[in-house]
Amino acid sequence: MPTNLTRYQHLGHLHFITFSCHGRRPYLGSPLARTAFEISLETMRLRYQMDVIGYVVMPEHVHVLVSEPTKSALSRVIQALKLAVSIRQTERPFWLARYYDFNVYSERKRIEKLKYMHRNPVSRGLVNQPEEWSWSSFRHYSTGEQGRVEIASAWLQGWAAARDTHVSNARRGAPAPEPFPFAHP
């Protein structure tokens, strides 16, 4: 393992993070374990005030695309996330010690990383289409559906803007707008 690992944080970049189960074993192979990861990710998103741009939970590893948290260092958040997941599971050790961190410095790279994550279950033969894998942010991007993890995206921003406009108009006595097109059926 490298001893002089350099991480580039506090630059305002997004971070594409990958970490794996110990020995690349499929400790996240069950729906219950993958759901536990999602719940832990959402808890850490709220606790450390960071945006989750995208994620996928695979049987033996995870990918997340996140902003830098405002309440702590990113390494502390990853440590807390890994701990929160591992204490709910029986396997020991659960995670490999390190994680891979790639700074996402452009819109092109953001899209590239999201596509990679969302296609991962298909390329691994777990499903035929990305929307069939429940443990990723793909459905949010394709339909606006909110899952267990709040995704910071144009869908969410559009919903918030429509909500704020509706509230502002209601205060002025203006008629309600047409239903927002990103709303759930």
C-alpha positions as CSV (number, residue, x, y, z in Angstrom):
1,M,0.0,0.0,0.0
2,P,1.3,3.5,-0.8
3,T,2.4,5.4,2.3
4,N,2.6,8.9,0.7
5,L,-0.9,9.1,-0.7
6,T,-2.0,12.6,-1.7
7,R,-5.6,13.6,-1.8
8,Y,-6.7,16.8,-3.4
9,Q,-9.5,18.3,-1.4
10,H,-10.8,21.7,-0.5
11,L,-10.7,22.7,-4.2
12,G,-14.5,22.7,-4.7
13,H,-14.4,19.6,-6.9
14,L,-16.7,16.7,-6.8
15,H,-15.2,13.4,-5.7
16,F,-15.7,10.0,-7.4
17,I,-15.1,7.6,-4.5
18,T,-14.8,3.8,-4.8
19,F,-14.3,1.4,-2.0
20,S,-14.5,-2.3,-1.7
21,C,-15.5,-5.1,0.6
22,H,-12.6,-6.9,2.3
23,G,-11.1,-9.4,-0.2
24,R,-13.6,-8.1,-2.8
25,R,-16.1,-10.5,-1.2
26,P,-19.8,-9.9,-2.1
27,Y,-20.7,-8.7,1.4
28,L,-23.2,-6.3,-0.2
29,G,-24.7,-9.2,-2.2
30,S,-28.1,-9.2,-0.5
31,P,-30.8,-6.5,-1.0
32,L,-30.9,-6.0,2.8
33,A,-27.1,-5.2,2.9
34,R,-27.4,-2.8,-0.1
35,T,-30.3,-1.1,1.4
36,A,-28.4,-0.7,4.7
37,F,-25.6,1.0,2.7
38,E,-28.1,3.5,1.2
39,I,-29.6,4.3,4.6
40,S,-26.1,4.9,5.9
41,L,-25.2,7.1,2.9
42,E,-28.2,9.3,3.4
43,T,-27.5,9.6,7.1
44,M,-23.9,10.7,6.4
45,R,-25.2,13.1,3.7
46,L,-27.4,14.8,6.3
47,R,-24.9,14.7,9.2
48,Y,-21.9,16.1,7.3
49,Q,-23.8,18.3,4.9
50,M,-22.6,17.1,1.5
51,D,-24.3,16.6,-1.8
52,V,-24.6,13.1,-3.3
53,I,-24.6,13.5,-7.0
54,G,-24.8,9.8,-7.8
55,Y,-24.0,6.3,-6.4
56,V,-24.3,2.6,-7.1
57,V,-24.0,-0.2,-4.6
58,M,-22.5,-3.3,-6.2
59,P,-22.2,-6.7,-4.4
60,E,-18.5,-6.2,-3.5
61,H,-17.9,-2.5,-3.9
62,V,-19.6,0.9,-4.1
63,H,-19.1,4.1,-6.2
64,V,-20.3,7.5,-4.9
65,L,-20.0,10.9,-6.6
66,V,-20.2,13.5,-3.8
67,S,-19.3,17.1,-3.0
68,E,-16.9,18.0,-0.3
69,P,-18.8,18.0,3.0
70,T,-19.1,21.2,4.9
71,K,-18.9,19.7,8.4
72,S,-15.8,17.5,8.2
73,A,-13.0,16.2,5.9
74,L,-14.1,13.8,3.2
75,S,-11.9,11.1,4.6
76,R,-13.8,11.4,7.9
77,V,-17.1,11.0,6.2
78,I,-15.9,7.9,4.3
79,Q,-14.6,6.4,7.5
80,A,-18.0,7.1,9.2
81,L,-19.9,5.7,6.3
82,K,-17.9,2.5,6.2
83,L,-18.3,2.1,10.0
84,A,-22.0,2.7,9.9
85,V,-22.4,0.0,7.3
86,S,-20.0,-2.5,8.9
87,I,-21.6,-2.4,12.4
88,R,-24.9,-3.6,10.8
89,Q,-23.3,-6.6,9.2
90,T,-21.8,-9.8,10.6
91,E,-18.7,-10.1,8.3
92,R,-15.4,-9.1,9.8
93,P,-13.4,-7.3,8.5
94,F,-16.1,-5.8,6.2
95,W,-14.2,-3.2,4.2
96,L,-10.7,-2.8,2.7
97,A,-8.9,-0.1,4.5
98,R,-8.4,2.4,1.7
99,Y,-10.6,4.1,-0.9
100,Y,-10.0,5.5,-4.4
101,D,-10.7,9.2,-4.8
102,F,-10.8,10.9,-8.2
103,N,-11.4,14.6,-8.4
104,V,-14.1,15.4,-10.9
105,Y,-13.1,18.8,-12.2
106,S,-15.4,19.3,-15.3
107,E,-19.0,18.7,-16.4
108,R,-17.7,16.2,-19.0
109,K,-16.0,14.1,-16.2
110,R,-19.2,14.3,-14.0
111,I,-21.3,12.8,-16.8
112,E,-18.6,10.2,-17.6
113,K,-18.5,9.1,-13.9
114,L,-22.3,9.0,-13.6
115,K,-22.6,6.9,-16.8
116,Y,-19.9,4.5,-15.6
117,M,-21.7,4.1,-12.2
118,H,-25.1,3.6,-13.7
119,R,-23.9,1.1,-16.3
120,N,-21.9,-0.9,-13.8
121,P,-24.7,-3.4,-12.9
122,V,-25.4,-4.0,-16.6
123,S,-21.8,-4.5,-17.6
124,R,-21.4,-7.0,-14.7
125,G,-24.5,-8.9,-15.9
126,L,-26.6,-8.3,-12.8
127,V,-29.4,-6.7,-14.8
128,N,-30.2,-6.0,-18.5
129,Q,-31.0,-2.3,-18.1
130,P,-29.7,0.3,-15.5
131,E,-33.3,1.0,-14.3
132,E,-33.6,-2.6,-13.1
133,W,-30.9,-2.1,-10.4
134,S,-32.6,-0.6,-7.4
135,W,-29.5,0.4,-5.6
136,S,-28.2,3.3,-7.6
137,S,-29.1,6.9,-8.5
138,F,-30.1,6.0,-12.1
139,R,-33.9,6.1,-11.6
140,H,-33.6,9.6,-10.1
141,Y,-31.8,10.8,-13.3
142,S,-34.2,9.0,-15.6
143,T,-37.5,9.8,-13.9
144,G,-36.9,12.2,-11.0
145,E,-37.9,9.5,-8.6
146,Q,-36.4,10.1,-5.1
147,G,-35.1,7.0,-3.5
148,R,-33.5,6.4,-0.1
149,V,-30.7,8.8,-0.9
150,E,-31.4,12.4,-1.9
151,I,-29.6,13.2,-5.1
152,A,-28.4,16.8,-5.8
153,S,-29.4,17.1,-9.5
154,A,-31.3,19.4,-11.9
155,W,-34.4,17.4,-11.0
156,L,-34.1,18.4,-7.3
157,Q,-33.2,22.0,-8.2
158,G,-36.2,22.2,-10.6
159,W,-38.5,20.8,-7.9
160,A,-37.2,23.3,-5.3
161,A,-37.5,26.2,-7.8
162,A,-41.1,25.2,-8.7
163,R,-42.0,24.8,-5.0
164,D,-40.5,28.2,-4.1
165,T,-42.3,29.9,-7.0
166,H,-45.6,28.3,-6.0
167,V,-45.1,29.4,-2.4
168,S,-44.2,32.9,-3.5
169,N,-47.2,33.2,-5.8
170,A,-49.5,31.8,-3.2
171,R,-48.4,34.6,-0.8
172,R,-49.2,37.2,-3.4
173,G,-52.6,35.6,-4.2
174,A,-51.5,34.5,-7.7
175,P,-53.1,31.3,-9.1
176,A,-51.3,28.0,-8.6
177,P,-49.1,27.0,-11.5
178,E,-49.6,23.9,-13.6
179,P,-48.3,20.7,-11.9
180,F,-44.5,20.6,-12.0
181,P,-43.4,18.1,-14.8
182,F,-40.8,16.4,-12.5
183,A,-43.4,15.5,-9.8
184,H,-44.1,11.9,-9.1
185,P,-47.2,10.4,-10.6
